[in-house]
């Protein structure tokens, strides 16, 4: 009788454990699933926050399907030494793949080499690295900013004094963008760049920086700006009671709504090119396919880099249509997107 009771208790424990594993314990659903490490730099703006959440949502979906057994997210800040430490910690934990949004295109190469030597699949996303051991999953950052510089120059008929408000100094995307935009502006000798500043890709810091510039420059005909700073720049002009110049914008819902209002009131024009935070989802999809033994199609990849198409360009002509499509989204939301399953299938072939 004692042995029979013991057997019933064991069965009960196993049943309880089975139920536990099927109710929300996503990191335990597949003991043989992949472990993914996610190394991000800073998170001082809503683009980065949305980028991390996009990754988390897709990783949890993969976990529920049994493809991923666990994932680790680390946000290091802007220091290379801190991001290197985070990556080494994830290497020591035995991750199968590392997704890295790098603080430098070159300085992380040694630790990327360490990861590759340990058999870890390395994906650099949003911004490319120069290491041949990593696959880059990026938008064309140079083209992204160059077409906005071209639009601004054309709106000014090739003449005028402008401010350039870049993002974070030294950041790979920031460097690539400005190099490309500067080549465009150099074609217009009548365009005078008064100064090039960095607003940190955040509205508040951009507003503070622009407020100081308004004290220094009495005539500003245009502003060329990047992600997530347009509302701050407009706020600085409004606080100083200055007329708004011609300026590029941001693909946040808050700015698009403000743009529509200013368009109605003042005939304000802008131009915004989507930079999707969901690039992290595209990177994760690439990593999973690599881990499943698939090989990239050579014709689809150049210099170890997968270029994700720009999902949307917003102009005065399609502004209302975009606002209607994303009307339920909060002001902080960036127009988003990622590689579809069909696009991923076209990138890979069975190994």
Buried (B, 14 or more C-beta within 10 A) or exposed (E): EEEEEEEEEEEEEEEEEEEEBEEEEBBBBBEEBBBBBBBBBBBBBBBBBBBBEBBBEBBBBBBEEEBBBBBBBBBBBBEBEBBBBBBEBBBEEEBBBBBBBBBBBEBBBEBBBBBBEEEBBBBBBBBBBBBEBBBBBBBBBBBBBBBBBBBBBEBBEEEBBBBBBBBBEEBBBBBBBBEBBBEBBEEBEEBEBBEBBBBBBBBBBBBBBBBEBBEEEEEBBBBBBBBBBBBBBBBBBEEEEEEBBBBBBBBBBBBBBBBBEBBEEEEBBBBBBBBBBBBBBBBBBBBBBBBEEBEBEEEEBEEBBBBBEBBBBBEBEEBEEBBEEBEEBEEBBBBBBBBEEEBBEEBBEEE
